[in-house]
Amino acid sequence: MGIRVVADLDLCQGHQLCQGEAPEVLGFDAGADVVTVLEEHPADALRPGVEDAVRYCPALALSIEETDE
């Protein structure tokens, strides 16, 4: 079982807090002023940081989907 990281670019407000929590998984497109998902299916070891990024996103633009992978 794994996870898929999803970013809603319509909700993203460019705060960049997610990068501090999961820099290996989430980046930032300065030109578009939105988050970018660098690793859509991150390793299990990165899950805690991704969960924190989702939890602390002020715009609620991030989510995690469970996968069978």
C-alpha positions as CSV (number, residue, x, y, z in Angstrom):
1,M,0.0,0.0,0.0
2,G,1.3,3.4,-0.9
3,I,0.2,7.0,-1.3
4,R,-0.3,9.4,-4.1
5,V,0.2,13.1,-3.5
6,V,-2.4,15.4,-5.0
7,A,-2.1,19.2,-5.3
8,D,-5.2,21.4,-6.2
9,L,-3.6,24.2,-8.1
10,D,-6.8,26.2,-8.1
11,L,-6.6,26.3,-4.3
12,C,-2.9,26.8,-3.9
13,Q,-2.0,30.3,-2.7
14,G,1.8,30.0,-3.0
15,H,2.6,30.0,0.8
16,Q,5.3,27.4,0.2
17,L,4.9,25.9,3.7
18,C,4.7,22.5,2.2
19,Q,8.2,22.7,0.9
20,G,9.6,22.9,4.4
21,E,7.7,19.8,5.5
22,A,8.4,17.6,2.4
23,P,11.1,19.2,0.2
24,E,11.8,15.9,-1.5
25,V,8.2,15.6,-2.6
26,L,6.9,19.1,-3.1
27,G,8.5,22.0,-5.0
28,F,7.4,25.4,-6.2
29,D,6.8,26.9,-9.6
30,A,7.7,30.6,-9.0
31,G,6.4,31.7,-12.4
32,A,3.0,30.2,-11.8
33,D,3.2,30.9,-8.0
34,V,1.9,27.4,-7.2
35,V,3.1,24.1,-5.6
36,T,4.6,21.4,-7.8
37,V,4.5,17.7,-7.0
38,L,8.0,16.4,-7.5
39,E,7.3,12.8,-6.5
40,E,3.7,11.8,-7.0
41,H,4.2,8.4,-5.3
42,P,6.8,9.0,-2.6
43,A,8.5,6.2,-0.6
44,D,6.9,5.2,2.7
45,A,9.7,6.9,4.6
46,L,8.6,10.3,3.3
47,R,5.0,9.9,4.3
48,P,5.2,11.7,7.7
49,G,6.6,14.8,6.0
50,V,3.9,14.7,3.3
51,E,1.2,14.3,6.0
52,D,2.6,17.3,7.8
53,A,2.6,19.3,4.5
54,V,-1.1,18.4,4.0
55,R,-2.0,19.2,7.6
56,Y,-0.2,22.6,7.6
57,C,-1.2,23.9,4.1
58,P,-3.2,27.1,4.8
59,A,-5.1,26.8,1.6
60,L,-6.0,23.1,2.0
61,A,-4.6,22.6,-1.5
62,L,-2.8,19.3,-0.8
63,S,-4.2,15.8,-0.2
64,I,-3.1,12.2,0.0
65,E,-4.8,9.3,-1.7
66,E,-4.1,5.7,-0.6
67,T,-3.0,3.4,-3.5
68,D,-2.6,-0.3,-4.0
69,E,1.0,0.2,-5.1
